[in-house]
Amino acid sequence: MKEYQIQIKLVKYLKSKKLSKFRFFHVANQGIRSTKYKFLLSSMGLKGGCPDLILEFKGGHMVYVEIKAPKGVLSKSQKLWYNISSALKTPHYILKGEFNDLKNQIDSILTKHYKV
């Protein structure tokens, strides 16, 4: 299964949780774009390496989640984002595997960070 397919299944799973005081979103940071459009997006604040999902919990607590298929590897910009997140003490998880593996990992993240 491709990475984007795993992510779609994971998003459906998160939506099914119907948790209050919790939201998540994806920054559309992938795809082929013209140089002019890339410059425009960069000027607007788009950053390379932005994680696949950003989770927001009660009290403004943010968590980054990068999704990788079983054979996926982090790009240089994703590694840099992870390192800066570590320096800022922003929780940043790299989930790797098939959907069922990721489902268990995301449940663990929710258990750790979701506070009612």
N, C-alpha and C positions, 0 to 999 in steps of 0.2 A: 504494500500500500504506500502511496506517495505521501510526503509530509503534509501537503495541504489537505489531503483526504483525512488523515489522522486528526488534523486540527479541526476540521469541520465536525467530525464525530465527537471530539472533545468539547467543542462549543455547544453542540446539541445536548451533551451530557450535563454541562454546567447550567444550561437553561432549564433543564429538567429538575435541578435542585431547588429552584424557586426559593432561594434564601433571601430574606429581607436584610437590609443593612449591608448589602454586598452588590457590587457590580463589576463587570469586566468589559474590556474592549480590545480590538485589534487595530493597530496602526498600519494602514496599507502602504508598506514600505518596499514592496517587491514589484517586479515587472520590468519590462523593457520600455524605456522612455527616451525621448529625444534629449539632446544635450541642453537645449533651451528650457525644456520642461523640468529637467533635473535641477537646473540652476534656480528656476522659479521655486520649486519645492524646497530646496535648500535655503533659499532666502526667506521662506516662510517658516523655517525652523525644523524641517524634516531632517532627521539624523540617521545615518547608516548604522546598522547593528541593533536598531530598536527591537526589543523582544516581541515575540509573536502575540502575547497576551499581557495586558496590564490588569491586575486585579486590585480593586479598591475596597477596603474594609472600613468599618466604623472608626471614626476618629481620624479619617484621612490617611490611614495606614495603607501603603502601596506595596504590591508584590509584583515582580516581573517573572514571566514564564516564557522560556524559549523552548520550542518543540522541535525535536529532531527524530527523524525516522531511524530505524535500527542502524543503518550505515551512515547516517548524516554526521557531518562535522561542523564545528563552528567556524565562521569566517573570521578574518582579522578584526573587522568592525564589531562583530558579535563578542569576540574575546575582550576587546577594549571596553565595550559597554558593561560586560560582566565585571571587569576589573574596577571600573569606576563605581559601579553599584556596590562592590565590596568596600571600597574606600569610603563611600557615603553611608555605608551600613544599611543599604536598601536591600531587602531580601530578593534574591534573584535565583531562580531555579532553572536548571536545564533538564528537561524531561526527554528521555530517549527510549525508544522502543515502539512496539505496536500499541494499538488503542487500549487494550486491556491493561497493559503495563502502565500506560500514562494515566488511565482512569484511577488506578490505585495510588499513583503518585500525587495526582491532583486532590484526591480525597485526603491524603496525608497533609497537604498544604492547607486545605480548607480547615481541617481539624486544628492545625497549629495556629492559624491566623484569624479564624472567624470567632469573634467574641460578640455575644448578644448583649 
